[in-house]
Amino acid sequence: MDIKEYFARISYRGSHSKPDLDTMTDIFQHHIRAVPFENLSIHCGERIELDLEAAYNKIVRKKRGGWCMENNYLLSWVLKTLGYDITLLGGKVYVPERNDYPKEMNHLLLKVVLDGKSYILDGGFGMAYQMWQPMELISGTDQPQTPGVFRFLEEGGTWYFEKVKRKQMVPNQDASTSHNVEDEGRRPIYVFTLQPRDIEEFRGCNAELQTAPDSPFTTKSVCSLQTADGIRTLVGWKLTEMKYNYRDNMDLVEIRMLADEEIEKTLKEKFNITLDKKLVPTYRSRFSPS
């Protein structure tokens, strides 16, 4: 594992001699624009290993992406190597269909202490809820970023992470590309505590998330990448490209359904991903209607 090889992977050419907020932010933004959030291994018949060298080889050498336990584990190594004070934290991701959080921890994120302040860094959430900058760990304060307004709320030692959504304009929406336009307002993302975690504590959820029949990762093949002004995502056969704050606090959402033969080319051209094994695109509801 070589930090210079990682920097080449994310096209980072800036300074890294001083562990400060500007450097961390710059590295982080290069990471999320170069490394997709994706679970494609599951839908190619591969296992996702909870191992730092495996994550490094996959993301840096094979130019793949990964989910939270790959992206953030790799980022923790990068920042520790550069002299940052890093702690692993565990979170529980909000389930919109149930309007609730799961009982068990299922998300890995990072806390960074810098010049006496604590920041949350999470390069492994993806989609439209991916932070673009480290967020100061303070409760009840809006922290505007390009994707929208994020904030933390703390209650009794539990921290709630949420985003205020913008309006969306979907010019090419039709029945084949139905898009659930969520109302503006607060959208929960996940909850977490500040209890330090060891990577071994994530071994159970790493296995569960890629095998359980109702896991969001077994029910959907997902690939998302942050761009200079928005995001692009491929969920199943649906390619969505979003431009943030296109006009008047509104995001532009363009959707296209792909044919099977377009998937491989789209992954290469839009996400810079080439897979070793054939992908079986998947998109089905996690919950059967009651």
Secondary structure by P-SEA (a helix, b strand, c coil): ccaaaaaaaaccccccccccaaaaaaaaaaaaaccccccccccccbbbbccaaaaaaacccccccccccaaaaaaaaaaaaaccbbbbbbbbbbbcccccccccccccbbbbbcccbbbbbbccccccccccccccccccbbbbccccccbbbbcccbbbbbbbcccccccccccccccccccccccccccccccccccccaaaaaaaaaccccccccccbbbbbbcccccccccccbbbbbbccccccbbbbbbbbbcccaaaaaaaaacccccccccbbbbbbccccc
